[in-house]
Amino acid sequence: MALPCGGRSDDDGGMTDVLLRDPAHLVSRRARLYWTVRALPSWLLVGGLEAAILLPDGVPGAVSWSVVAATVVLAVLHLVVMPQWRYRVHRWEITDTAVYTQSGWVSQERRIAPIARVQTVDTQRGPIEQLFGLANVTVTTASARGPIKIHALDRATAEHTVAWLTERAQATGGDGT
Amino acid sequence: MNVETPVLAEPIEDASWHRLSPRMLLVHPVIEIGRALPAIVGVFLAGSSQGHSYWGLGATGIVALYSLTRWFTTRLRITTEQVQLRHGLLRRRTITTARDRIRTVDVTSHLLHRLLGLGRVVIGTGTNDRNGSGRLVLDGLATATATRLRDDLLHRVPQPVDTAPSGAREIARLDRRWIRYAPFTLSGVLTGLVIWGFYWRIQGESGVDLARRGPFRDVTDALHRLSTTAEVVVVVAALVAFVAITSTVGYVLAFWNFRLVQHDGGTLQVTRGLVTTRATSIERRRLVGATISEPLPLRGVGAARTVAVATGLRTGRGAERGGEVLLPPAPRAVAESVAARVLDGTSAITSPLRPHGSAARHRRIARALLAGVLLVAATSIAWAAGAPAWPIAAAVAVLLLGVPLGLDRSAALGHEHTDGFVVTRSGSLIRRRTVLDERAVIGWNLRSTFFQRRLGLVTLVATTAAGEQGYRIVDVPVVEALELAEAVTPEVVKPFRAGPPATSG
């Protein structure tokens, strides 16, 4: 790929750095804000449910307040820490022979698949992702457990990647099973 | 499409549209009425409670008429390149399958099919079998046509019809003594749950409490006259007896006349069934491994079953999860020898495995104890808030059961790369040892939770197009996981191995 090789990451995200290096490229910088925005609605829902349960019962007691306080602390931690953590973990790389990604935050996953066994390559953009100019690239193999998803790339990179992968996959041929 | 479309029979491959066997007009109503029975019973009970006893009859008639449309709206066509099926009354669908992508052909005959000399042909094509969209079901061909079609589709080179039986060697057949393992399969538990669900649906749709009617009332009344302890003992004994009997009946129904045969080209053929007969063929090149599965009760009596790991096989539920049964529950040594024989006598089936070490053991035990610890904590808090104390005792029992469970699960963990196969084993309640041809491994997923990373462990998943699509090697030390992955697929993994710290920028 014509994309520059990223330097080593700060290494708190990677899971087996000594033995298997991180994929070379980071995802788009806008991904951090996108992940925050995407996580927001579910916390608003939790907050709304708590309000609906606690408010009608008159003056909330100490227990209720501590539940609300805990929710707020958790929500802020999640909304601030999760995107940063994810941004350090989420990485990807495509070589002449393989596609390699790393994703997750508390639980992390690395996926490796050979280009020769790639069956389909496509991009998806959800409504919020379009707002941020982001796209996901999904690379499937013959295994239902094997699809590799590169999250939150900027659109140009995603399109470039798909075009390149499609060309490579056609070049190798075969039915991939 | 005119009404005189011929029924598919002898000249199978003539590129024109055919109908399925008209004898299906007798089968469809029975099957559809059976399927809709809870609703029909509900309608009947609801109707009769209002004095309209004909409601049930009307509902039955509608279902029967509707079921007949299936035959009238289905056509199929077989050409030298593809098989096409067209069906649907309101939403017409055409399913086309290229013949060179056909990987399995099943012929199933349920009781009614057998009485009428019919077979249901299921053509599997691989990748999309999991969600059912890649399957082509020809429900209702005359048995002879179905068998010929299967042979035609699987052996692409046309062969004289009379060569089929020769050159086949039998690998296994049902030994009646194996039926003694049937109660330990616990398949009757599922039957019990189905009956229970059926009961609740009838009750829900009709509003009638069956426990208050007829013979059921006598039973419930008799139970209520006993002391609580006696009642529990009687109910538990009845449940155990029920599960044992239904499991045995289930085993006999599913595996009677079980035969595993290998044909000359290596194609395996499994035939089995007492009332419903099934015949499944698996091409040798599609068979890439096998799983020896030992549910805890079966393991307790030294039995196991063998399941095929193959591409393009329909994945079923329960015992057939992940592939076709190559051997019903039988002595473990037999299960292992059958697996080895279908995989060209590989030693990977019984070879010793590399254990995953103390970190993995600690993690298994910690996880097995977790549920018990949480239960003890919850019941203790409840007790402090005024709840009775006996739930704490139950929670402690769960906690203590976690110790042997965790030890057993950690003892199960192991993997190896030997004789061209990746071998993995895990599980306690259902212990599975899978051997997978290394050439069938597509790629790798390495999953690690926060705690796994702290222990230097990873769950390595070998992805494949066969069987369960991915086989997990649980809690393997990272070093060994990468050694294995690199040994199996060097060209894929090596570029990402970090030798000396990467300095390229």
HADDOCK unambig.tbl for C-alpha pairs under 7 A between the chains (distance, minus, plus):
assign (segid A and resid 5 and name CA) (segid B and resid 505 and name CA) 6.00 0.50 0.50
assign (segid A and resid 6 and name CA) (segid B and resid 505 and name CA) 6.49 0.50 0.50
assign (segid A and resid 7 and name CA) (segid B and resid 505 and name CA) 5.42 0.50 0.50
assign (segid A and resid 15 and name CA) (segid B and resid 453 and name CA) 6.08 0.50 0.50
assign (segid A and resid 18 and name CA) (segid B and resid 498 and name CA) 6.28 0.50 0.50
assign (segid A and resid 19 and name CA) (segid B and resid 479 and name CA) 6.98 0.50 0.50
assign (segid A and resid 19 and name CA) (segid B and resid 497 and name CA) 5.93 0.50 0.50
assign (segid A and resid 19 and name CA) (segid B and resid 498 and name CA) 5.33 0.50 0.50
assign (segid A and resid 20 and name CA) (segid B and resid 496 and name CA) 5.77 0.50 0.50
assign (segid A and resid 20 and name CA) (segid B and resid 497 and name CA) 4.48 0.50 0.50
assign (segid A and resid 20 and name CA) (segid B and resid 498 and name CA) 5.15 0.50 0.50
assign (segid A and resid 21 and name CA) (segid B and resid 496 and name CA) 5.70 0.50 0.50
assign (segid A and resid 21 and name CA) (segid B and resid 497 and name CA) 5.93 0.50 0.50
assign (segid A and resid 21 and name CA) (segid B and resid 498 and name CA) 5.07 0.50 0.50
assign (segid A and resid 97 and name CA) (segid B and resid 492 and name CA) 6.27 0.50 0.50
assign (segid A and resid 98 and name CA) (segid B and resid 492 and name CA) 5.64 0.50 0.50
assign (segid A and resid 106 and name CA) (segid B and resid 449 and name CA) 6.16 0.50 0.50
assign (segid A and resid 106 and name CA) (segid B and resid 450 and name CA) 5.40 0.50 0.50
assign (segid A and resid 107 and name CA) (segid B and resid 448 and name CA) 5.71 0.50 0.50
assign (segid A and resid 107 and name CA) (segid B and resid 449 and name CA) 4.06 0.50 0.50
assign (segid A and resid 107 and name CA) (segid B and resid 450 and name CA) 5.85 0.50 0.50
assign (segid A and resid 108 and name CA) (segid B and resid 447 and name CA) 5.82 0.50 0.50
assign (segid A and resid 108 and name CA) (segid B and resid 448 and name CA) 5.37 0.50 0.50
assign (segid A and resid 108 and name CA) (segid B and resid 449 and name CA) 6.18 0.50 0.50
assign (segid A and resid 109 and name CA) (segid B and resid 445 and name CA) 6.70 0.50 0.50
assign (segid A and resid 109 and name CA) (segid B and resid 446 and name CA) 5.43 0.50 0.50
assign (segid A and resid 109 and name CA) (segid B and resid 447 and name CA) 4.31 0.50 0.50
assign (segid A and resid 109 and name CA) (segid B and resid 448 and name CA) 6.26 0.50 0.50
assign (segid A and resid 110 and name CA) (segid B and resid 445 and name CA) 5.58 0.50 0.50
assign (segid A and resid 110 and name CA) (segid B and resid 446 and name CA) 4.95 0.50 0.50
assign (segid A and resid 110 and name CA) (segid B and resid 447 and name CA) 6.43 0.50 0.50
assign (segid A and resid 111 and name CA) (segid B and resid 444 and name CA) 5.66 0.50 0.50
assign (segid A and resid 111 and name CA) (segid B and resid 445 and name CA) 4.33 0.50 0.50
assign (segid A and resid 111 and name CA) (segid B and resid 446 and name CA) 6.27 0.50 0.50
assign (segid A and resid 112 and name CA) (segid B and resid 443 and name CA) 5.47 0.50 0.50
assign (segid A and resid 112 and name CA) (segid B and resid 444 and name CA) 5.17 0.50 0.50
assign (segid A and resid 112 and name CA) (segid B and resid 445 and name CA) 6.40 0.50 0.50
assign (segid A and resid 113 and name CA) (segid B and resid 442 and name CA) 6.49 0.50 0.50
assign (segid A and resid 113 and name CA) (segid B and resid 443 and name CA) 4.33 0.50 0.50
assign (segid A and resid 113 and name CA) (segid B and resid 444 and name CA) 6.54 0.50 0.50
assign (segid A and resid 114 and name CA) (segid B and resid 443 and name CA) 6.50 0.50 0.50
assign (segid A and resid 114 and name CA) (segid B and resid 492 and name CA) 5.74 0.50 0.50
assign (segid A and resid 117 and name CA) (segid B and resid 442 and name CA) 6.87 0.50 0.50
assign (segid A and resid 142 and name CA) (segid B and resid 127 and name CA) 6.16 0.50 0.50
assign (segid A and resid 142 and name CA) (segid B and resid 465 and name CA) 5.07 0.50 0.50
assign (segid A and resid 143 and name CA) (segid B and resid 463 and name CA) 5.93 0.50 0.50
assign (segid A and resid 143 and name CA) (segid B and resid 464 and name CA) 4.91 0.50 0.50
assign (segid A and resid 143 and name CA) (segid B and resid 465 and name CA) 4.21 0.50 0.50
assign (segid A and resid 143 and name CA) (segid B and resid 469 and name CA) 5.20 0.50 0.50
assign (segid A and resid 144 and name CA) (segid B and resid 469 and name CA) 5.65 0.50 0.50
assign (segid A and resid 145 and name CA) (segid B and resid 463 and name CA) 6.00 0.50 0.50
assign (segid A and resid 145 and name CA) (segid B and resid 469 and name CA) 5.61 0.50 0.50
assign (segid A and resid 145 and name CA) (segid B and resid 470 and name CA) 5.66 0.50 0.50
assign (segid A and resid 146 and name CA) (segid B and resid 463 and name CA) 5.60 0.50 0.50
assign (segid A and resid 177 and name CA) (segid B and resid 465 and name CA) 5.94 0.50 0.50
